[in-house]
Amino acid sequence: MKHKRYSVLIVDDHPMITEVYKNVLHLINSQNEGISFDINVAYNCDDAYIILQNASKFSKTIDLIFLDISLPSSKDGKILSGEDLGIKINTLLPGSKIIISTAYGSNYRIHSILKSINPDGFLIKSDIGHNELENAVKNVLNDSTYYSKTVSGQIRKEVSNNLLLDNIDRKLLYELSINTKMKDLPKVLPLSLAGIEKRKRNLKRTFDVKSVNNDKELITKAKEMGFI
């Protein structure tokens, strides 16, 4: 049998979760003499992005990437979460297969991620067990997609796309969450102050926020739904 060695990158800020991924890969390795894995781990967006850039620059292959959506933003604020990192993976390493994991199971969040990243695997953390992960890895490496039961259930539903936010919306929510002052927002967003105010009003309507002058409810709802 021809031996196949896969390059794997795990991006998750929880060491216990990364160990679960490693254990599943070692299990698959032990069950299949023709398969082995070179595993690299990044615990934040900055380290992961460096690895991705280097792989792209030197034409190295990363066959499989486990990507947590709920990562803290990069130090420069340009990568807000794992979703932004996933978009960069698709640009830098379009041949890499991505398995997403997230704690957020709302239909809005799931469809936003499917639209922006279109991952090969998509797991909700509450669904994840060793068998689920093993099945996901085997399916994805065999060029099939694998979505956990929560994701599959949401896909089958007729879902409104009203909460599919673009990058500027998410950047605005992030800046509001770190208390950036309104007068400073045009310095970090490609919008005028009037344009930013309009965006914020639209976001409040989208998230059904009643308060006109207070942004706290908007930030709370955006966090609850995983957009920050």
FIKOLZA-1660 file (N, C-alpha, C; in steps of 0.1 Angstrom, whole numbers, plus 5000, padded with zeros to 4 digits):
% residues 228
   i   px   py   pz ch aa at
   1 5008 4988 5000  A  M  N
   1 5000 5000 5000  A  M CA
   1 5009 5012 5000  A  M  C
   2 5005 5022 4992  A  K  N
   2 5013 5035 4991  A  K CA
   2 5010 5043 5004  A  K  C
   3 5020 5048 5010  A  H  N
   3 5019 5055 5022  A  H CA
   3 5015 5070 5019  A  H  C
   4 5005 5075 5026  A  K  N
   4 5001 5089 5025  A  K CA
   4 5003 5097 5038  A  K  C
   5 5011 5107 5037  A  R  N
   5 5014 5116 5048  A  R CA
   5 5007 5129 5047  A  R  C
   6 4998 5132 5056  A  Y  N
   6 4990 5145 5055  A  Y CA
   6 4996 5155 5064  A  Y  C
   7 4996 5168 5059  A  S  N
   7 5000 5179 5067  A  S CA
   7 4987 5185 5074  A  S  C
   8 4988 5187 5087  A  V  N
   8 4976 5191 5094  A  V CA
   8 4979 5204 5102  A  V  C
   9 4970 5214 5102  A  L  N
   9 4972 5225 5111  A  L CA
   9 4959 5226 5120  A  L  C
  10 4961 5226 5133  A  I  N
  10 4950 5228 5142  A  I CA
  10 4950 5242 5148  A  I  C
  11 4940 5250 5146  A  V  N
  11 4939 5264 5151  A  V CA
  11 4928 5264 5161  A  V  C
  12 4931 5265 5174  A  D  N
  12 4922 5266 5185  A  D CA
  12 4929 5271 5197  A  D  C
  13 4922 5280 5204  A  D  N
  13 4929 5286 5216  A  D CA
  13 4927 5278 5229  A  D  C
  14 4921 5266 5228  A  H  N
  14 4919 5257 5239  A  H CA
  14 4928 5245 5238  A  H  C
  15 4939 5244 5246  A  P  N
  15 4948 5232 5245  A  P CA
  15 4941 5219 5247  A  P  C
  16 4930 5218 5255  A  M  N
  16 4923 5205 5257  A  M CA
  16 4916 5201 5243  A  M  C
  17 4911 5211 5236  A  I  N
  17 4905 5208 5223  A  I CA
  17 4915 5203 5213  A  I  C
  18 4927 5210 5213  A  T  N
  18 4937 5206 5203  A  T CA
  18 4942 5191 5206  A  T  C
  19 4942 5188 5219  A  E  N
  19 4946 5174 5222  A  E CA
  19 4936 5164 5218  A  E  C
  20 4923 5167 5218  A  V  N
  20 4912 5159 5213  A  V CA
  20 4915 5156 5198  A  V  C
  21 4917 5167 5190  A  Y  N
  21 4920 5165 5176  A  Y CA
  21 4932 5156 5174  A  Y  C
  22 4943 5159 5181  A  K  N
  22 4955 5150 5180  A  K CA
  22 4952 5136 5183  A  K  C
  23 4944 5133 5193  A  N  N
  23 4941 5119 5197  A  N CA
  23 4933 5112 5186  A  N  C
  24 4924 5119 5180  A  V  N
  24 4916 5113 5169  A  V CA
  24 4925 5111 5157  A  V  C
  25 4934 5120 5154  A  L  N
  25 4943 5118 5142  A  L CA
  25 4953 5106 5145  A  L  C
  26 4957 5105 5158  A  H  N
  26 4966 5093 5161  A  H CA
  26 4958 5080 5160  A  H  C
  27 4945 5081 5164  A  L  N
  27 4937 5069 5163  A  L CA
  27 4935 5064 5149  A  L  C
  28 4932 5074 5140  A  I  N
  28 4931 5071 5126  A  I CA
  28 4944 5065 5120  A  I  C
  29 4955 5071 5125  A  N  N
  29 4969 5066 5121  A  N CA
  29 4971 5052 5125  A  N  C
  30 4966 5048 5137  A  S  N
  30 4968 5035 5143  A  S CA
  30 4960 5024 5135  A  S  C
  31 4949 5029 5130  A  Q  N
  31 4939 5020 5123  A  Q CA
  31 4943 5018 5108  A  Q  C
  32 4951 5027 5103  A  N  N
  32 4955 5027 5089  A  N CA
  32 4970 5028 5087  A  N  C
  33 4976 5017 5084  A  E  N
  33 4991 5018 5083  A  E CA
  33 4996 5027 5071  A  E  C
  34 4987 5029 5061  A  G  N
  34 4991 5037 5050  A  G CA
  34 4989 5052 5052  A  G  C
  35 4984 5056 5064  A  I  N
  35 4982 5070 5066  A  I CA
  35 4989 5075 5079  A  I  C
  36 4995 5087 5078  A  S  N
  36 5001 5093 5089  A  S CA
  36 4999 5108 5088  A  S  C
  37 5002 5116 5099  A  F  N
  37 4999 5130 5100  A  F CA
  37 5011 5138 5105  A  F  C
  38 5014 5149 5099  A  D  N
  38 5023 5159 5104  A  D CA
  38 5015 5170 5110  A  D  C
  39 5015 5171 5123  A  I  N
  39 5006 5180 5130  A  I CA
  39 5013 5193 5135  A  I  C
  40 5007 5204 5132  A  N  N
  40 5011 5217 5137  A  N CA
  40 5000 5224 5144  A  N  C
  41 5002 5231 5154  A  V  N
  41 4992 5238 5162  A  V CA
  41 4994 5253 5164  A  V  C
  42 4984 5260 5162  A  A  N
  42 4984 5275 5165  A  A CA
  42 4973 5278 5174  A  A  C
  43 4976 5286 5185  A  Y  N
  43 4966 5289 5195  A  Y CA
  43 4959 5303 5193  A  Y  C
  44 4963 5310 5183  A  N  N
  44 4957 5323 5181  A  N CA
  44 4958 5327 5166  A  N  C
  45 4951 5338 5162  A  C  N
  45 4951 5342 5148  A  C CA
  45 4964 5346 5143  A  C  C
  46 4972 5353 5151  A  D  N
  46 4985 5358 5146  A  D CA
  46 4994 5347 5142  A  D  C
  47 4996 5337 5151  A  D  N
  47 5005 5325 5148  A  D CA
  47 5000 5317 5136  A  D  C
  48 4987 5315 5136  A  A  N
  48 4981 5308 5125  A  A CA
  48 4983 5315 5111  A  A  C
  49 4982 5328 5111  A  Y  N
  49 4983 5336 5099  A  Y CA
  49 4998 5335 5094  A  Y  C
  50 5007 5335 5103  A  I  N
  50 5022 5334 5099  A  I CA
  50 5024 5321 5093  A  I  C
  51 5018 5310 5098  A  I  N
  51 5020 5297 5093  A  I CA
  51 5014 5296 5079  A  I  C
  52 5002 5302 5077  A  L  N
  52 4995 5302 5064  A  L CA
  52 5003 5310 5054  A  L  C
  53 5008 5322 5058  A  Q  N
  53 5016 5330 5048  A  Q CA
  53 5029 5323 5044  A  Q  C
  54 5036 5316 5054  A  N  N
  54 5048 5309 5050  A  N CA
  54 5045 5297 5041  A  N  C
  55 5034 5290 5044  A  A  N
  55 5031 5279 5035  A  A CA
  55 5028 5284 5021  A  A  C
  56 5020 5295 5020  A  S  N
  56 5017 5300 5007  A  S CA
  56 5030 5305 4999  A  S  C
  57 5038 5312 5007  A  K  N
  57 5050 5318 5001  A  K CA
  57 5060 5307 4995  A  K  C
  58 5061 5296 5003  A  F  N
  58 5071 5286 4999  A  F CA
  58 5064 5274 4992  A  F  C
  59 5051 5276 4988  A  S  N
  59 5043 5266 4981  A  S CA
  59 5042 5253 4988  A  S  C
  60 5041 5254 5001  A  K  N
  60 5039 5242 5009  A  K CA
  60 5024 5238 5010  A  K  C
  61 5022 5226 5012  A  T  N
  61 5008 5221 5013  A  T CA
  61 5004 5219 5028  A  T  C
  62 4992 5224 5031  A  I  N
  62 4985 5220 5044  A  I CA
  62 4973 5213 5039  A  I  C
  63 4972 5200 5041  A  D  N
  63 4961 5192 5036  A  D CA
  63 4948 5195 5043  A  D  C
  64 4949 5196 5057  A  L  N
  64 4937 5196 5065  A  L CA
  64 4939 5207 5076  A  L  C
  65 4929 5216 5077  A  I  N
  65 4930 5226 5088  A  I CA
  65 4918 5225 5096  A  I  C
  66 4920 5223 5109  A  F  N
  66 4909 5224 5119  A  F CA
  66 4908 5238 5124  A  F  C
  67 4897 5245 5123  A  L  N
  67 4896 5259 5125  A  L CA
  67 4885 5262 5135  A  L  C
  68 4888 5268 5146  A  D  N
  68 4878 5272 5156  A  D CA
  68 4874 5286 5152  A  D  C
  69 4861 5289 5152  A  I  N
  69 4856 5302 5148  A  I CA
  69 4858 5312 5159  A  I  C
  70 4857 5308 5172  A  S  N
  70 4857 5317 5183  A  S CA
  70 4871 5320 5188  A  S  C
  71 4879 5325 5179  A  L  N
  71 4893 5329 5182  A  L CA
  71 4893 5344 5186  A  L  C
  72 4902 5348 5195  A  P  N
  72 4904 5362 5198  A  P CA
  72 4909 5369 5185  A  P  C
  73 4906 5382 5184  A  S  N
  73 4911 5389 5172  A  S CA
  73 4926 5390 5172  A  S  C
  74 4932 5392 5160  A  S  N
  74 4947 5394 5159  A  S CA
  74 4951 5407 5166  A  S  C
  75 4963 5409 5169  A  K  N
  75 4968 5420 5176  A  K CA
  75 4966 5433 5169  A  K  C
  76 4966 5433 5155  A  D  N
  76 4963 5445 5148  A  D CA
  76 4948 5447 5145  A  D  C
  77 4940 5438 5149  A  G  N
  77 4926 5440 5147  A  G CA
  77 4921 5437 5133  A  G  C
  78 4929 5432 5124  A  K  N
  78 4926 5429 5110  A  K CA
  78 4919 5416 5108  A  K  C
  79 4922 5406 5117  A  I  N
  79 4916 5393 5117  A  I CA
  79 4907 5392 5129  A  I  C
  80 4894 5393 5128  A  L  N
  80 4885 5395 5139  A  L CA
  80 4882 5381 5146  A  L  C
  81 4883 5370 5138  A  S  N
  81 4878 5357 5144  A  S CA
  81 4883 5346 5134  A  S  C
  82 4880 5334 5138  A  G  N
  82 4883 5323 5129  A  G CA
  82 4876 5324 5115  A  G  C
  83 4865 5331 5115  A  E  N
  83 4858 5333 5102  A  E CA
  83 4867 5341 5092  A  E  C
  84 4873 5352 5097  A  D  N
  84 4882 5359 5089  A  D CA
  84 4894 5351 5085  A  D  C
  85 4899 5343 5094  A  L  N
  85 4910 5334 5091  A  L CA
  85 4907 5324 5080  A  L  C
  86 4895 5319 5081  A  G  N
  86 4890 5309 5071  A  G CA
  86 4890 5315 5057  A  G  C
  87 4886 5328 5056  A  I  N
  87 4885 5335 5043  A  I CA
  87 4900 5336 5038  A  I  C
  88 4909 5339 5047  A  K  N
  88 4923 5340 5042  A  K CA
  88 4929 5327 5038  A  K  C
  89 4925 5316 5045  A  I  N
  89 4929 5303 5041  A  I CA
  89 4925 5300 5027  A  I  C
  90 4912 5303 5024  A  N  N
  90 4907 5301 5010  A  N CA
  90 4915 5309 5000  A  N  C
  91 4920 5320 5003  A  T  N
  91 4928 5328 4994  A  T CA
  91 4942 5324 4993  A  T  C
  92 4949 5321 5005  A  L  N
  92 4963 5317 5005  A  L CA
  92 4965 5303 5001  A  L  C
  93 4956 5294 5006  A  L  N
  93 4958 5280 5003  A  L CA
  93 4945 5273 4999  A  L  C
  94 4941 5276 4987  A  P  N
  94 4928 5272 4982  A  P CA
  94 4926 5257 4981  A  P  C
  95 4938 5249 4981  A  G  N
  95 4937 5235 4981  A  G CA
  95 4935 5228 4994  A  G  C
  96 4936 5236 5005  A  S  N
  96 4935 5231 5019  A  S CA
  96 4920 5227 5022  A  S  C
  97 4918 5216 5029  A  K  N
  97 4905 5213 5033  A  K CA
  97 4903 5218 5047  A  K  C
  98 4891 5224 5050  A  I  N
  98 4889 5231 5063  A  I CA
  98 4877 5224 5070  A  I  C
  99 4880 5220 5083  A  I  N
  99 4869 5216 5092  A  I CA
  99 4867 5226 5102  A  I  C
 100 4855 5232 5102  A  I  N
 100 4852 5243 5111  A  I CA
 100 4846 5237 5124  A  I  C
 101 4849 5243 5135  A  S  N
 101 4842 5240 5148  A  S CA
 101 4838 5253 5154  A  S  C
 102 4826 5253 5160  A  T  N
 102 4821 5265 5167  A  T CA
 102 4811 5261 5178  A  T  C
 103 4810 5269 5188  A  A  N
 103 4800 5266 5198  A  A CA
 103 4786 5272 5194  A  A  C
 104 4786 5280 5184  A  Y  N
 104 4774 5287 5180  A  Y CA
 104 4766 5279 5170  A  Y  C
 105 4754 5275 5174  A  G  N
 105 4745 5267 5166  A  G CA
 105 4734 5274 5159  A  G  C
 106 4733 5287 5160  A  S  N
 106 4722 5294 5155  A  S CA
 106 4722 5293 5139  A  S  C
 107 4710 5293 5134  A  N  N
 107 4709 5292 5119  A  N CA
 107 4716 5303 5112  A  N  C
 108 4715 5315 5118  A  Y  N
 108 4721 5327 5112  A  Y CA
 108 4736 5326 5111  A  Y  C
 109 4742 5321 5122  A  R  N
 109 4757 5320 5123  A  R CA
 109 4762 5309 5114  A  R  C
 110 4755 5298 5114  A  I  N
 110 4759 5287 5105  A  I CA
 110 4758 5291 5090  A  I  C
 111 4748 5298 5086  A  H  N
 111 4747 5302 5072  A  H CA
 111 4757 5312 5068  A  H  C
 112 4760 5321 5078  A  S  N
 112 4770 5331 5075  A  S CA
 112 4784 5324 5072  A  S  C
 113 4787 5314 5081  A  I  N
 113 4800 5307 5079  A  I CA
 113 4800 5299 5066  A  I  C
 114 4789 5292 5063  A  L  N
 114 4788 5285 5051  A  L CA
 114 4790 5294 5039  A  L  C
 115 4784 5306 5039  A  K  N
 115 4785 5315 5028  A  K CA
 115 4800 5321 5026  A  K  C
 116 4806 5324 5038  A  S  N
 116 4819 5331 5037  A  S CA
 116 4830 5321 5035  A  S  C
 117 4830 5309 5041  A  I  N
 117 4841 5300 5040  A  I CA
 117 4838 5288 5032  A  I  C
 118 4826 5283 5032  A  N  N
 118 4822 5270 5025  A  N CA
 118 4832 5259 5029  A  N  C
 119 4832 5255 5042  A  P  N
 119 4841 5245 5047  A  P CA
 119 4838 5231 5042  A  P  C
 120 4848 5223 5042  A  D  N
 120 4846 5209 5039  A  D CA
 120 4839 5201 5050  A  D  C
 121 4842 5205 5062  A  G  N
 121 4836 5199 5074  A  G CA
 121 4831 5210 5083  A  G  C
 122 4820 5208 5090  A  F  N
 122 4814 5218 5099  A  F CA
 122 4808 5211 5111  A  F  C
 123 4814 5214 5122  A  L  N
 123 4810 5207 5135  A  L CA
 123 4806 5218 5145  A  L  C
 124 4795 5215 5152  A  I  N
 124 4791 5223 5164  A  I CA
 124 4797 5216 5176  A  I  C
 125 4804 5223 5185  A  K  N
 125 4811 5217 5195  A  K CA
 125 4803 5208 5204  A  K  C
 126 4790 5211 5206  A  S  N
 126 4782 5203 5215  A  S CA
 126 4779 5189 5208  A  S  C
 127 4781 5188 5195  A  D  N
 127 4779 5176 5188  A  D CA
 127 4791 5167 5188  A  D  C
 128 4803 5173 5191  A  I  N
 128 4815 5166 5188  A  I CA
 128 4819 5156 5199  A  I  C
 129 4822 5144 5194  A  G  N
 129 4827 5133 5202  A  G CA
 129 4838 5127 5193  A  G  C
 130 4845 5117 5199  A  H  N
 130 4856 5110 5191  A  H CA
 130 4851 5104 5178  A  H  C
 131 4839 5098 5178  A  N  N
 131 4833 5092 5166  A  N CA
 131 4830 5102 5156  A  N  C
 132 4824 5113 5161  A  E  N
 132 4820 5124 5152  A  E CA
 132 4832 5130 5145  A  E  C
 133 4843 5132 5152  A  L  N
 133 4855 5138 5147  A  L CA
 133 4862 5128 5137  A  L  C
 134 4862 5115 5141  A  E  N
 134 4868 5105 5132  A  E CA
 134 4861 5104 5119  A  E  C
 135 4848 5104 5120  A  N  N
 135 4840 5104 5107  A  N CA
 135 4842 5116 5099  A  N  C
 136 4843 5128 5105  A  A  N
 136 4845 5140 5098  A  A CA
 136 4859 5140 5091  A  A  C
 137 4869 5136 5098  A  V  N
 137 4882 5136 5091  A  V CA
 137 4883 5126 5080  A  V  C
 138 4877 5114 5082  A  K  N
 138 4878 5104 5071  A  K CA
 138 4870 5108 5059  A  K  C
 139 4858 5114 5061  A  N  N
 139 4850 5119 5050  A  N CA
 139 4857 5130 5042  A  N  C
 140 4863 5140 5049  A  V  N
 140 4869 5151 5043  A  V CA
 140 4881 5147 5035  A  V  C
 141 4889 5138 5041  A  L  N
 141 4901 5134 5034  A  L CA
 141 4898 5125 5022  A  L  C
 142 4886 5120 5022  A  N  N
 142 4881 5112 5010  A  N CA
 142 4873 5121 5000  A  N  C
 143 4875 5134 5002  A  D  N
 143 4869 5144 4993  A  D CA
 143 4854 5145 4994  A  D  C
 144 4848 5142 5006  A  S  N
 144 4834 5143 5008  A  S CA
 144 4833 5154 5019  A  S  C
 145 4821 5160 5019  A  T  N
 145 4818 5170 5030  A  T CA
 145 4812 5163 5042  A  T  C
 146 4814 5169 5054  A  Y  N
 146 4808 5163 5066  A  Y CA
 146 4803 5174 5075  A  Y  C
 147 4790 5174 5077  A  Y  N
 147 4784 5184 5086  A  Y CA
 147 4777 5177 5098  A  Y  C
 148 4780 5181 5110  A  S  N
 148 4774 5175 5122  A  S CA
 148 4759 5177 5121  A  S  C
 149 4752 5170 5130  A  K  N
 149 4737 5169 5130  A  K CA
 149 4730 5183 5131  A  K  C
 150 4736 5191 5140  A  T  N
 150 4730 5204 5142  A  T CA
 150 4731 5213 5129  A  T  C
 151 4743 5212 5123  A  V  N
 151 4745 5220 5110  A  V CA
 151 4736 5214 5099  A  V  C
 152 4735 5201 5098  A  S  N
 152 4727 5195 5088  A  S CA
 152 4712 5199 5090  A  S  C
 153 4708 5199 5102  A  G  N
 153 4694 5203 5106  A  G CA
 153 4691 5217 5102  A  G  C
 154 4700 5226 5104  A  Q  N
 154 4698 5240 5101  A  Q CA
 154 4698 5242 5086  A  Q  C
 155 4706 5235 5079  A  I  N
 155 4707 5236 5064  A  I CA
 155 4694 5232 5058  A  I  C
 156 4687 5222 5064  A  R  N
 156 4675 5217 5058  A  R CA
 156 4663 5227 5060  A  R  C
 157 4665 5235 5070  A  K  N
 157 4654 5245 5073  A  K CA
 157 4654 5256 5062  A  K  C
 158 4643 5262 5060  A  E  N
 158 4642 5274 5052  A  E CA
 158 4647 5286 5061  A  E  C
 159 4658 5292 5057  A  V  N
 159 4664 5302 5066  A  V CA
 159 4664 5316 5059  A  V  C
 160 4661 5326 5066  A  S  N
 160 4663 5340 5061  A  S CA
 160 4677 5343 5061  A  S  C
 161 4682 5351 5051  A  N  N
 161 4696 5355 5051  A  N CA
 161 4698 5369 5056  A  N  C
 162 4689 5374 5064  A  N  N
 162 4689 5388 5068  A  N CA
 162 4702 5390 5077  A  N  C
 163 4707 5380 5084  A  L  N
 163 4718 5382 5093  A  L CA
 163 4731 5378 5087  A  L  C
 164 4732 5378 5074  A  L  N
 164 4745 5375 5068  A  L CA
 164 4753 5388 5067  A  L  C
 165 4761 5391 5076  A  L  N
 165 4768 5404 5077  A  L CA
 165 4780 5404 5069  A  L  C
 166 4784 5415 5063  A  D  N
 166 4796 5416 5055  A  D CA
 166 4808 5420 5065  A  D  C
 167 4820 5421 5059  A  N  N
 167 4831 5423 5067  A  N CA
 167 4831 5437 5074  A  N  C
 168 4825 5447 5067  A  I  N
 168 4824 5460 5074  A  I CA
 168 4815 5460 5086  A  I  C
 169 4804 5453 5084  A  D  N
 169 4794 5451 5096  A  D CA
 169 4801 5445 5108  A  D  C
 170 4809 5434 5105  A  R  N
 170 4815 5427 5116  A  R CA
 170 4826 5435 5122  A  R  C
 171 4834 5443 5114  A  K  N
 171 4844 5452 5119  A  K CA
 171 4838 5463 5127  A  K  C
 172 4827 5468 5123  A  L  N
 172 4820 5478 5131  A  L CA
 172 4816 5473 5145  A  L  C
 173 4810 5461 5145  A  L  N
 173 4806 5455 5157  A  L CA
 173 4818 5453 5166  A  L  C
 174 4829 5448 5161  A  Y  N
 174 4841 5446 5169  A  Y CA
 174 4846 5459 5175  A  Y  C
 175 4847 5470 5167  A  E  N
 175 4851 5482 5172  A  E CA
 175 4842 5488 5183  A  E  C
 176 4829 5486 5181  A  L  N
 176 4820 5490 5191  A  L CA
 176 4822 5482 5204  A  L  C
 177 4825 5469 5203  A  S  N
 177 4827 5461 5214  A  S CA
 177 4839 5464 5222  A  S  C
 178 4849 5470 5216  A  I  N
 178 4861 5474 5223  A  I CA
 178 4861 5489 5227  A  I  C
 179 4849 5495 5225  A  N  N
 179 4846 5509 5230  A  N CA
 179 4854 5520 5221  A  N  C
 180 4856 5517 5209  A  T  N
 180 4862 5527 5200  A  T CA
 180 4852 5538 5198  A  T  C
 181 4856 5551 5200  A  K  N
 181 4847 5562 5199  A  K CA
 181 4842 5564 5185  A  K  C
 182 4830 5569 5184  A  M  N
 182 4824 5572 5171  A  M CA
 182 4832 5581 5162  A  M  C
 183 4838 5591 5168  A  K  N
 183 4846 5600 5160  A  K CA
 183 4859 5594 5155  A  K  C
 184 4863 5583 5161  A  D  N
 184 4875 5576 5156  A  D CA
 184 4872 5565 5146  A  D  C
 185 4860 5561 5144  A  L  N
 185 4856 5550 5136  A  L CA
 185 4860 5552 5121  A  L  C
 186 4858 5564 5116  A  P  N
 186 4862 5566 5101  A  P CA
 186 4877 5564 5099  A  P  C
 187 4885 5563 5110  A  K  N
 187 4900 5561 5108  A  K CA
 187 4902 5546 5106  A  K  C
 188 4893 5537 5110  A  V  N
 188 4895 5523 5109  A  V CA
 188 4885 5516 5100  A  V  C
 189 4875 5523 5095  A  L  N
 189 4865 5518 5086  A  L CA
 189 4864 5527 5073  A  L  C
 190 4862 5521 5062  A  P  N
 190 4862 5528 5049  A  P CA
 190 4848 5535 5047  A  P  C
 191 4844 5542 5057  A  L  N
 191 4831 5549 5057  A  L CA
 191 4832 5563 5063  A  L  C
 192 4823 5572 5059  A  S  N
 192 4822 5584 5066  A  S CA
 192 4814 5582 5079  A  S  C
 193 4814 5592 5088  A  L  N
 193 4807 5591 5100  A  L CA
 193 4792 5589 5098  A  L  C
 194 4787 5596 5088  A  A  N
 194 4772 5594 5084  A  A CA
 194 4770 5580 5079  A  A  C
 195 4779 5574 5071  A  G  N
 195 4778 5561 5067  A  G CA
 195 4778 5551 5078  A  G  C
 196 4787 5553 5088  A  I  N
 196 4788 5544 5100  A  I CA
 196 4775 5545 5108  A  I  C
 197 4770 5557 5110  A  E  N
 197 4757 5558 5117  A  E CA
 197 4746 5550 5110  A  E  C
 198 4746 5551 5097  A  K  N
 198 4736 5543 5089  A  K CA
 198 4737 5528 5091  A  K  C
 199 4750 5524 5090  A  R  N
 199 4753 5510 5092  A  R CA
 199 4748 5505 5106  A  R  C
 200 4751 5513 5116  A  K  N
 200 4747 5510 5129  A  K CA
 200 4732 5509 5131  A  K  C
 201 4725 5518 5125  A  R  N
 201 4710 5518 5125  A  R CA
 201 4705 5505 5118  A  R  C
 202 4711 5501 5107  A  N  N
 202 4707 5489 5100  A  N CA
 202 4710 5477 5109  A  N  C
 203 4721 5477 5115  A  L  N
 203 4725 5465 5124  A  L CA
 203 4715 5464 5135  A  L  C
 204 4710 5475 5141  A  K  N
 204 4701 5475 5152  A  K CA
 204 4687 5469 5147  A  K  C
 205 4683 5473 5135  A  R  N
 205 4671 5467 5130  A  R CA
 205 4673 5452 5127  A  R  C
 206 4684 5449 5122  A  T  N
 206 4687 5434 5119  A  T CA
 206 4686 5426 5132  A  T  C
 207 4692 5431 5142  A  F  N
 207 4693 5423 5155  A  F CA
 207 4681 5426 5164  A  F  C
 208 4671 5434 5159  A  D  N
 208 4659 5438 5166  A  D CA
 208 4662 5444 5179  A  D  C
 209 4671 5454 5179  A  V  N
 209 4675 5462 5191  A  V CA
 209 4666 5474 5192  A  V  C
 210 4660 5476 5204  A  K  N
 210 4650 5486 5206  A  K CA
 210 4657 5500 5209  A  K  C
 211 4669 5499 5216  A  S  N
 211 4675 5511 5220  A  S CA
 211 4681 5519 5209  A  S  C
 212 4678 5532 5207  A  V  N
 212 4683 5539 5196  A  V CA
 212 4697 5545 5200  A  V  C
 213 4699 5550 5212  A  N  N
 213 4711 5557 5216  A  N CA
 213 4721 5548 5223  A  N  C
 214 4717 5537 5228  A  N  N
 214 4727 5528 5235  A  N CA
 214 4731 5516 5227  A  N  C
 215 4744 5514 5226  A  D  N
 215 4749 5503 5217  A  D CA
 215 4750 5490 5225  A  D  C
 216 4748 5490 5238  A  K  N
 216 4751 5479 5247  A  K CA
 216 4743 5467 5243  A  K  C
 217 4730 5469 5240  A  E  N
 217 4721 5458 5236  A  E CA
 217 4725 5452 5223  A  E  C
 218 4729 5460 5213  A  L  N
 218 4734 5456 5200  A  L CA
 218 4746 5447 5202  A  L  C
 219 4756 5451 5210  A  I  N
 219 4768 5443 5213  A  I CA
 219 4765 5430 5220  A  I  C
 220 4756 5430 5229  A  T  N
 220 4752 5418 5237  A  T CA
 220 4746 5408 5227  A  T  C
 221 4736 5413 5219  A  K  N
 221 4730 5403 5209  A  K CA
 221 4740 5398 5199  A  K  C
 222 4749 5406 5194  A  A  N
 222 4759 5402 5184  A  A CA
 222 4768 5391 5191  A  A  C
 223 4772 5393 5203  A  K  N
 223 4780 5383 5210  A  K CA
 223 4773 5370 5212  A  K  C
 224 4760 5371 5216  A  E  N
 224 4752 5359 5218  A  E CA
 224 4751 5351 5206  A  E  C
 225 4751 5357 5194  A  M  N
 225 4749 5350 5182  A  M CA
 225 4762 5347 5175  A  M  C
 226 4773 5351 5182  A  G  N
 226 4786 5347 5177  A  G CA
 226 4792 5355 5166  A  G  C
 227 4787 5368 5165  A  F  N
 227 4793 5377 5154  A  F CA
 227 4805 5385 5160  A  F  C
 228 4807 5384 5173  A  I  N
 228 4818 5391 5179  A  I CA
 228 4826 5380 5187  A  I  C
% end
